[in-house]
């Protein structure tokens, strides 16, 4: 049965974003996902291994309601939200407790040893770009690339520093950078937005990292320790007042996580914890769709959400409290969609501004989550389709781009695909818009979000959805029809057939783009067809230029066929694939691919281009593995 995916209306009810249980008929029709097909099983966690979870669709709206508490705690939560100090609610007649940490948190998320070593040598290392620690403007007046800003002001670098050296060697480095940051930011501003240091997202992550990595920043002299603790308390109070003014849903979740962590680890924290838990569950409900995918459709945001909740779980465990059951279910729900975007080597596909995150980094995150799950193959709400045939993995974007309020790096990638065989990437997208500001120049960000940076069809060199200069997504694709089925073959085998169409070019050119992908179950052949169909009964006159792009993986050597209608593709593992076009001449052009560390790599792309009538056209092509 075909499924129609529509872009969310601007004036929608926020509760529509939250997970809702599906009817049994829908579960049977859509969700044979995780358990069917030869999906690769991922093992994670140090707990006794449970059976792999089948889906993440068990959450209901009630799971995102404030946690059930008795009347007294409910009154405390209401009073704290109204601004009554926590000390008055916990010990109204007692002495105010001095600021200190109540527990030491065990960090289960490993950092980057290379980046940590660079810090000890005096440099921030972000996506391959080195920036001297002494040259960073910690006040944020001199703007730098967004990746560096986030690392510096969220204090994510503390995890890297912890990973590369014992505390005795890392603490002096951490305290030196923290002292410079505190000197530039002596107190919180009146409201968010006063530079990158005081966005809600960076502030929530910073507070969380300060609390989790407290031994690195509180090992110095008494005066500095007291000053740092005072700033931690002031930051928590600032978040209490301003968390609702977050820049996006993920930033709000980060803010609430910081509030709950402070409620767990600072004295008189019970009112703050109750207040934060209620806000966190509501924010999680607005962050994700009913299949566990975040509404930004970004695998990087999906990873960040998991990491935030894992760190918060560590804070609960440090104080010998059980995490919220709904929070645990959300973690279980977030992992399977993320695994749907893994290739045969365990690394991620390049979607919605993300780069090809290394398998090692992804595996470490999944292990820390404690979730043992199979990838979902039909993540319709999140918008990705996955087909696995023997050693071949196909990923297909079958959804409109995210709404502007959900995504900073949204891409016009509708109907693009990626293909890998074993550990070799064959067809990719450029990816990496979110890494612009490291070795990827900022001026390339908009180009990396364009339709032409993805393996799909473009008309007249135009994006299927407008990509705006300020990072937002404009008008374009609003509706995608999706159909998935299994086809019997003449030799008794089967093939997976994916068909989808979008209306991104209908208003400008009067044409609808439909793509059909058929992957044989032995993984040796992908047959594709791109169709341009009139979007109305009365077709427009004239012709328009088209281009179908196939960006090649970094280890693919290409040689054009003598007849100009195809190319041979040699992979690093010794396998050989043939590409044939039934739609015109094939050419080779330069391309760019952003690797697992956010660094640019020069690659190539196959391009089929020409002119097509406004009445429509059909373009077939074939990728086949030779002996």
N, C-alpha and C positions, 0 to 999 in steps of 0.2 A: 504493500500500500504506500502511496506517495504521501510524504509529509511536507506541509508548508510551514516554513519558518519566516516569521515577520519580525521586522525591527520593532523594538519596544516603543510605544507612543510616549511623547514627551511628558504628558500629564498623567502618567500611569500612577496607580496606587503603589507605594513602596512595598506593601505586603505582597504584591504580585511577584516580586523577585524571590520570595522565600520558597523554601522547598515544600512541596505538597505531595502527599502520597498518591500514587497512581492507581487507577482501577485495575483489577485482575486482568481484564481484557487487554489493557494497554501494556501491562507488564509482559504478557505472553507475546504480544505483537512486536514490541520494541526491545524488550530486555531478555533475550537469550544471550545478551552481550558478553558478560565477563566469563561465563562458563563455557561458551561455545567456541569452536574453532581452535586451531593449534596455537593459542596464545602462549607466550613465554611467561612462566610463573616467576614472580619476584619475591624473594624471601628477605625479611627485615626484622629488626628488633632483637632485644635480648630476652624478651619474655618467652615462656613456652609457646611454641608456634601453633596458633589456631588454624582452623581450616581457612583457606583463602576466601575472603568475602566476595560474594557474587556481585553485588551492586551497592551503590550508596544511596538508594532511593527509599530509605526507611524513615527519613525525617518528616515530621509534620510541623505545621505552624506552631503547635503548642510547644515544640522543642525550643523555639526561639523566644518564648515568653520568659519573664523574669523567673529565676529559680524559686521553687516552692520553699517558703520559710514561714516560721510561726509569726504570730501577730506582733510580738515585740521587735523582731528583726525587721519586719516590714515597716514599722514605725521609725526605726533607726534609719533605714534606707531613705525613707521620705524626708526625714529631718535633715539628713546629710545633704540630700539633693537640694534642699532649700537654703543651704549655706551655714547650718549650725556646726560649729567646730567639733571635730571628732573627740577631743578631750572632754568636752562637756557631755557627750553622749556615752562615753565609756566610763569615765571616773569623774562625775560632776562635782564631787566634794574633795577629790584627791589632788595630789600634786601632779603637775604636767610632766609626762615622761620625757626624758632627754632623747634626742634623736640618735638612734643606733640601728644596726641591722640585727634582726632576730635569728638569722640562720645564714649559712653559706650554701649557695646553690651549686649543684653539680651540673656542669654543662655537657650535654650529650651531642651537640652539633660541632663537629670538628671544623677548624678554620683552614685557611690557606697558608701552608708553611712558607712558601716562597714570598708571599706578600708580608708575612710576619718577619722574615729575615730582612727584607728590604726596609721595614720600619726600624729595625735595630741598627741598620746601616744609615738611617737618616732620611728615608724616602717613603712616601706613599706610592704603592704600586697598584694601579687600577687599570685593568684591561691592557696591560703591557706598557702603559705610560707612567714614567717616574716623575714625581713632583717632590722637591725637597721639603721636608717638614718645616724648616725655618722660613720658607717662602710662602706658606699658606696664610691667607688672610682669614683668620678664624671668626672675625666679625661678619664676614660675608659681603662686605662692601665691594670688593673686587671679585666679580663673578668668574667662576671657573666652570668647567664642564659639569653637567648634572651628575654623572657617575662619581666624580671626586667629591662633589658637594655632599652627596648622600653618605659616602663612606666616612668622611670627616665628621659631619655633624650628627650622624646616627651612632657614632662610635662603634660601627661594625668592625673596625680594625682591631678592637680588643680581642675578638675571637681569633684573628690571625696571629696576633702577638702571643696569645696563650698557647697556640698550636706549635710554635717554633722554639720555645725556650722555657726553662723552669721559671717559677714566679720570681725568684730572687734576681734573675737577669731581665725579665720583662717588666717588672714593676717600675724601675727608674725611668724607662722609656715611656711607659703609660702615664706616669705622674708628670713628666716633663711636658708631654703634649696636652694633658688635661690642664695643667697650670696655665699654659698659653691660651687655651680655649676659655678658661674661666676669667682670665685677664681681659679678653675681648668681649666676654658676655657675663658681666658681673651680676646681673639680675635679669629675670624674665621681663619681656616687654609687656605693654598693656594689652596687646592682642596679637593673634597669629599673623604671619605674613611679613614680619619685620626681618626679612632676609631668610635664607635657607635654614639657618640654625633654629628658627622658631616656627617652622611649619609643624602641624600637628603630627604628621607621619614621622618626621625625623626626631621630634621631641619624644614621642612614645617609644620609638626604638632606642633612643639614647638612654632614657630612663631604665628601660628593660636591660640594656647592656651594662649600664652602671651597676645595677643590682646583681645581675648574673655574674659579672666579672669583678665584683667588689674587691677580692684579694689583690688584684692588680693595681687598684687606684686608692686603696685605703691602708697601704703598708708603710707609708712614710711617717713623718713627724706628726705629733699630736695636733699642731695648729692647722696643717694642711688637711689632715683627716677631718677635723671639725668643720673646716670650710667646705669640704666636699660634701659631707653629710648634710650641711645646711642647704647647699645648692640642690641636692637630691630631694629634700623635703619641699623646697620652693618650687621645683619643677613639677612634683606631684600635685601641689596645690594649683599650679597654673593649668595643668591638664584637666583637673577637676572642673575648672571654669570654662575651658575653651575647646574641649574635645569635640563638641558638637559643630565646631567651625572647621572641621577637617576638609582638606582639599579633594578627597575622594573617599570611596568606601573602604579601600584597603588602609588608607591613612587613619581613618577613624578606628578601624580594628586595632591598628598599632597603638593608638592613643589609649583605647580601653584596656589593652593588654598591659600597658605601662601602669595604668591606674590600679588594676587588680594586683599586679606584682608588688606595687608599693603598699597596697592594703595588706598583703600577706607578710611582707618583710620589714615594715616600719612599725614602731609602737603606735598604739591606739588605732590600729588599722582596720578593725572590724567594720566600722561604718563605711569606710572607703571601699573595702572589699565587696560588701553587699551592694553598694552603689555601682561599682565597676562591673560586677558579674551581670547585673541586669542590663547595663548598657552594652556589654560585650555580646551577649546573646542576640540582642536586637540588631546590632551592627553586623554580626555574622549572617543573620537572615537576609540582610540587604546586600551582602557581598556576593552571594553565590546563587546559582540556579538550581533546579530540581535534580540535576544529575551530578552535582558537586563541582561543576566548573564555575570559576569566578566570572562575573559579568564583563570584565575587561577582556576576556578570552585569551589572556596572556599566560603562557606557562611560567614566566618569571614571577608574575603576581601570584600564581598558584603556589609556587615554591615558597614565596615570602610568607604567604598566609600559613602554610604548614609550619614553617620555621618559627613564626611568632607563637603559635599555639603550643609547639613542642617546648619552647623556652618557658612559656607560662606554666605548662605542666611540671617542668623541673622546679619551678618556684613553689608550686603546691607540694610536691614531694619533699622539698627541703624543709617545709614547715609541718610535715607529717599530716597533711590534709589530702583528701581525695579530690581530684579535679572534678569539675562539673560533668555529669554524665553526657549532657548534650554536647559539651566541648569535645569529649572523646569521640562521639559519633560524627561530629563535623570533621575531625582529623581523618577518620576512616572513610568519610565521604569524599575528601579532597584528593586522596592518593590515586584511586583507580583512573579518573580522567587524566591526571598528569601522566600516568604510565601509558595511556593511549597514544601519546606523542613521542614514545621512545622508538628508536630504530634498532636494528639487529645488534649493534654494538653497545646498546644500553644508553646512548646519549639522546638528547632531545632534538626534535625537528625545529626548524627556524620559523616561528609563527608570532605574529602580532608584536613585533619589536624585539623578540627574544633571539638569542643566538643558540648555537648548537651546544648547549651545556654538556660538559663531559659526563660520561657514565659514572666516573668515580664520585663526582660531586652529587649527582642525583642519587646514587646508591647510598651515600652517607646520610642524606636527608631522609630517604625512605626507611633506612635502618633506625634512625633516631625516632621516627614517627611510631615505630612498633607495629605498623600495619603490614600484613601479609596479604597481597591482593593481586588479582590478574588485571591487565589493562581492559578498560571498556573499549569495545570496538565500534560502538554506535552512540557517540556522545552528542545527541541531537540538540539539547539545549545549549551546550557549550559550542557546538557547531562543527565538530570534527568527526570524520569517518575514518576508520582504521580497518584494513584488510591484511591478513597474514596468510601467505601461501608458501609452505615449506620454508625456505630461508629468505623469502622476499617480504618486505613490509611496505605497504602503501598507506600514506596519510593524505587526506583530502579535506579541504576547507569548504564546507557546504553550508555557510551561514553568512548573513550580512556582517560587516565590521561592527565592533562594539559602539554603543552610544557614546558621544563625546564626554559626558560626565563620568564615564566609567574608565576611560583609558587615556593615558598621555601619549602612548606610542601606537595608537590604532593604525592598522594597515589595510590597504585596498586589495586584499588577497583572495577575495571570493572566487571559488572554483580552481584555485591553485592546488598543486599536489607535490608530494615528495615521495621518492622511491629509493629503497636500499635493498641490497642483496648481501646476506651475511653481515659482515662488518664494514662493507663498502657502501658509501653513498653514491647513488647513480644520478638521480635528479633531486635538486635541492631548491630552496629559495635563498635569496641573499641574506636576509635576516639582519639582526644586530642594530636596529635603529636606537634601541635603548642604551647601547654602548657608545654612542657618539659622544665625543668629548675625551675619550682615551686616545688610542692610536687611530680610531675612526674619526675623521674630522667632523665637527658639528655641522658643517655645510652639507654633508652627505645624508644627514638624518632624514630629510624629507624625501630624497630619492630612494632610500632604502625602504620607505613605507609605501612606495608607489606600486601600482599594478605591474609595471614592467620589471620590477625587482623580484617578481614571483613567477613561477612556472605555470603560466596560464595565457589566455588570449587578451590582447588589447586592441582597441579600435582607435585609429587616428592618433596614436601615442598618448591617448587620454586615460586617466584613471577611471576604473569602474565606479569608484566612490571618491569624492573630492578629498584630497589631503591638504590641509591648511597649514600655513606657515607657523602658527602658534601651537602646533601639536594636536589640534582638534581634527575630527573627522567631519566632513560636510555632507552634502546631499549625494545621492547615488543609489546604491543597492538598498532596497527596502524590503525585498521579498525574495526568498529562495525556495524552490520546490525540490524536494529530495525523494529519490526512490532507490531502494536497495533490494536486491534479490539474488538468489543463487540459480545459475543456469546450468542445465545438463549439457554435456558435450557429446559429440558423435562417438568418441572412443570410450565412453562410459565414465569419464571423469566429470568434474564440475568446474565452474568458474564463478567468481564474485562479480556482480555487475552493479556499478554505482552510477547513478544518473542524477544530475542536478542542473538547474537553470537559474539565472538571475536577471533582474531588470535594470541593472546599472546603466546600460547604454540606451534604454528605451526612450527616454525623454529627448536625448540629443540626436540619436541616429535612427530611432524607430526600429531598433533591433534588440532581440533577446538572445543572450548567450546561453547555450545548453552544452554541457560536456557529459560524455558517456565514457566510462572507464571499465574495461573488462580484464580482470586478472585471473589467469589460469591457476588452478589449485596446486600445480607443481611449481609455481613461481617463476616459470621461464618465459612468460609472455605477458605483456601489458598492451592491450589494444585500445586505442583512444579515438574518439571522434568529437570534433568541435563543430557545433551547428550554430549558425546565425539565422534567426527566424524573425519575420516581421512581427512587431509587437501589436500591430493593429491590422484590421482587414485591408486598409488602404496603405500599401507600401509606398515609401518615399522613392523619388527618382534619383538617379545618379549613382555614384560609387564612393566608397570610403576605404581608406587603407586599413589593413589588419596586420597583426604580427602575433605569432604563437611562439612563445619562448620556453625553452627547456634549459634551465641553468644546471650545469654539470657539477658533480662533486669535485672536491679538491684533488683527488687522486685518479681522475679519469683522463686518459689520453685519447684525443679524438682525431680521426682522419676521415675527410669527406670521400664519399663514393665517386667514382669516375663519371657516373651519369648525373651527378648533382642532386639526386633524389633521396639521398640518405647519408649515413655516416657510420663508421665503425668506432666502438667505444671499448677501450682496453682498460680494465680495472687493475688495481695494485695487487689483488689476490690471484692474478693470472687469468681470470675469466674474461670473456669477450662477448659484447652485446652488439647487436645491429639495430640501427634506427632507420626506418623507412617512412617516407612521406608520400601520401597520395594527394597532396594539396599544393604541390609546387616545389620550387627549388629550396634546398636546405643550405644555409650559410652558417659560418662560425663567427662569433663576435666575442670580444672580451667581456668578462663579468667579474663579480666580486662576491666572496663568501666570508662570513664572519665566523671564526672558529669557536671552539669550546671555551676559550678565555676572553672572548670579545675582541679578538684581533683580526684585522682584514687579511684575507688571502686572495691572491689573484687566481681567477679561474676562467673558464670559457662557457659559452652558451650556444646551443643550436637554435636557429631562428628560421621559421617559415613565414614569409611575408609576401604581400601583394595587395591587389585591389579586389573588393567584393561589391557586388550589387546591393543596393538598399533593399532589394527583394529577398536577400538572404543568400546563404551558401553553406556548403558542407566540406569539412576538412578532416580527412582520416589520416592516422599515423600509427606506427607499430614499433614497439621495443621488444626485441626478442634475444634471449640468451642462446648463443651458439655453443656447440660442443667444445 
